[in-house]
Amino acid sequence: MNNKREVKKEIKEWIRSIVVAVVVAFIIKMFLFDTTYVVGSSMFPTLHNKDRLFTNKIGYLLTEPKQGDIVVIKAPDDPNKDYIKRVVGIEGDKVEIIDGHVYVNGELYVENYTESDIRTEGSLEIKVPDGEIFVLGDNRHMGASKDSRYFGTVKVDAVKGKAVFRYFPFDGRFGVLD
């Protein structure tokens, strides 16, 4: 009889441990971190198709996105999709694309993450409104990225998180994202 009690006690402890683990995982997924699966080549060469990333969801509760951040946003043109893009302009910035080059507040924007021989397609001049950001894909080949050249600026509220770490594939690109 004592043995049955011990078995029941052991089963209850296992159930309690599993429930706690599930709750902790749920809290982490809902409020702290998420995973992102890259589909397409809009962020090439920084990110490749089928890369898997960890996204920090809580960071932007404390700060605003800044230039250079790689962010996951709700797709402005499709509520069922998310896009991953790089922040180029923040509120108040004047972003221009002139002769294939990006300028922010009148200065050439240094982008060491794009392919050096590729020009940024399009021509535009926009002042980023308060509470919004201007985003571009790193891949500037014609038609390679739906970004702020296509759908305009994005509300900061549409930012779901900052991509911070590539956890797959396990090759030389594994690690913290710049």
N, C-alpha and C positions, 0 to 999 in steps of 0.2 A: 504494500500500500504506500509506503514511503517513497518507493521508486516512481510511482505514478505521479505523485505530487511534484517530484523533482523534474519529471518530464514536462508536466504542465507549466511549471515555473520557467523552465528553459524555453519552451515554445513562446510564452508571453514575452520573455526578454528579447527573443529574436523578432517577434512581431513589432515590439516597441522600437527596436533598433532600426528596422526597415522603415517604419512610419516616420521616424525622426529623419532618416536619410532622405526619404522622398520629400518631406517638407523643406529641408535645407536645400535640396536641389531645386525645388520649385522657387524658393525665395531668391536663390542665386540667379536662376534663369529669368525670372520676372523683373528683378530690380537691379542686379549688379552687372552681369555679363550675359552675352548671347553669342551664338555662333553664326557665322555668315559663310555661305557657299558662293563663290564667285562664278557667275555664268557670263561668258562672253569675254571680249578682249578690250573693253573700253578703258581699262586701267593698265593696259600693257605699256611699258615693260615692268612696271612695279608689281602688278598682280597678274596672274595668268588664269585662264579658264580652269575651273575645278579646284583652285586654291581654297583652303578652309581657314577661316580667321576667327579669332576671339574679338568681340566688340565690347568695349566698356560703355555700359548704359548709364552709369551713375555720374560720370565725370562732368557732363554738361548740366547737371542739376546745380553744380557749384560754380562753373565757369561757362563762358560762351565759346563756340568754335573759333579757332584762329587760323590764319593763313597757313597752308601746308598740311593741315589735318586731313586725314583720309576718313570720310564719314559715310555712314549708311543713312540714306534718307528714304522717306516714303516717296515713291515715284509720283511726281505731280501730274503725270499724264495717264497713270494707270494705278488705281487704288489697290490692286492685287499684287503689285510688285514693289520691290525695294531696289534702289540704285546705290552703287558705291562710287563715290567721286572724291575729288580733292578740293578743299576750300581754297579759292584764289582771292576772293574779296569778301570783306566783312562790312557791316553796316557803316555807311558814310564813305566807303571807298568809291573812287571813280575807276572803273575797269574799262579798258579799251583794247580792241584787237585791231592792229594796224599793220598791213603788209606781212601778215603771218606771225607777228610778235604780240605778246601780251604785255600791257602796261597797267600798272596799278598806281593811281595818284600821280600820273605823269612820268613814272620811272619804269624802265624795262624790268619786268618781273623775272627773276632768275629761277629757272625751272631745270634743275640738274637731273630730274627724274624722267624727262621725256627723251625720246630719241633725238639726237642732236641735229639730224638732217631734215627733220619734219617741221613743217610750218603749221601754225594754228589756223585752220580754215575759218573763213568768215570775216566780217568787218562789223564792229559794233562799238558803241560808247554807252555806258550805263552807270548811273550812280546807284549803289546798293542801298535800298531803303532801310530804315530802322527795323530791327528785328528780323533781318533777312541776311542771306549769304549768297555769293556767286560761286558756283562750282563748275569744274571742268574735269573730264576724264583725262588721264595721262596720255592716252592714245589719241593723237591728233590727226591720224589719217582721215581722209574724207569719209564721213558717215560712220566712223567707228564708235562714236560716243554720243548718246543723248545726254545733253548737259544744259547749263544755263544759256548756251548759245541757241538752244532749241526751245526750252521751256521757261526761260527767264530765271530770275532769282528765286530762292527757296526760303520759306519761313524757317527760322531757327526751331520752331516747334515741330517741324517735320523731320528733324534730325533724330534718328533712333539711337545713335551711338557713334563712338569713335573706334575705328579698326585699330587695334594695338598690337596684335600678335598673329603671325601665320603659323598654324600648328600642323599643316599638311600642305604639300608633301614634305617628307623628311630629307630634303636635299639642301643645297647651299643657300636656299632662300628661306629656310626655316628660321623663325625668330621674330624679334621685335620689328615693327614697321616704322619707318621714318616718315 
